[in-house]
Amino acid sequence: MSTGCHPSAVPGSPAGAGWPSSSPRSPRSRRRSWVTLLPGEEAPETPRRLLIPEGWRAPQVYAVIDRELKLPPGSTKAAVATAALPLPAEAKGNPEGFLFPATYPVTSKTTPGELLTYMVRTANGKLATPAVANGGRTQGMTPYQTATLASIIEAEADTRAEMGKVARVVHNRLAKSMPLQMDSTLNYALNRSTVDVTLGDTRIDHPFNTYERQGLPPTPIDSPGLAAMAAAVAPPPGDWLFFVTVKPGDTRFSATYEEHKKHVAEFNRNRAAAGRAQAGPRAG
């Protein structure tokens, strides 16, 4: 998981407190020095580390912040309304997709609002990096649309190496006015995470049902990392319109539905075989 955010200043901590420096020191600087604390003065608090993995949804982030800060459940979610988060107008106050996955320092003085603001500012910074920002402009996408597409890539790609191909499938479908038909958006709508999507699922009336509705979903569906953002705006060339992971580490990309159906059949055979193996021998 990404640990790409190791800021030098810790929210809610004394100025300058941060992670220990790893820069080399001269022999002279290695001499031990002692600092006497004044009466009633406490030693500086060593920050703890809070990891937010790629692909987490906002409720998962809220819950882990509550636990880390030892707050009642729901405290961080409630803080969203008053934190004045630096979100784009398109987000309408919803930070989904902008709680950037990284490792954050926290102390006993850190508040949910400070931590959420830190995460959103980090996401804004990643979206503003030249490669992502320029790529987004080339594709005619706003930063919010980039975050939304990147969140789908984060959820759908089996490996980081496949992110570009998944992005190309999405771009090709959008260009052809085809519904995206992404299971990840259905899972978001139904508040679950599974590969078992039924025909009934694909027919639900929901804004995030990309089987029934064209275009990107209304909001991001998780917290994408920088690799997914970069893939969203600079996919490799290709004519793929379909993909399916037939088994871990083996994702098949297809340009035709006929080819895709063969890969789906292989996926179903693998699933059935795994189910039989899990069930074990029957008593006779």
Secondary structure, DSSP 8 states (H G I E B T S, - for coil): -------SS-TTS-TT--S-------TGGGS-------TT-------EEEE--TT--HHHHHHHHHHHTT--TTHHHHHTTTS-----GGGTT--TT-S--SEEEE-TT--HHHHHHHHHHHHHHHHTSHHHHHHHHHHT--HHHHHHHHHHHHHH-SSGGGHHHHHHHHHHHHHTT-----HHHHHHHTT---S---TTGGG---TT-TTTS-SS-SS-SS---HHHHHHHHS-------EEEEEETTEEEEESSHHHHHHHHHHHHHHHHHHHHHHH-----
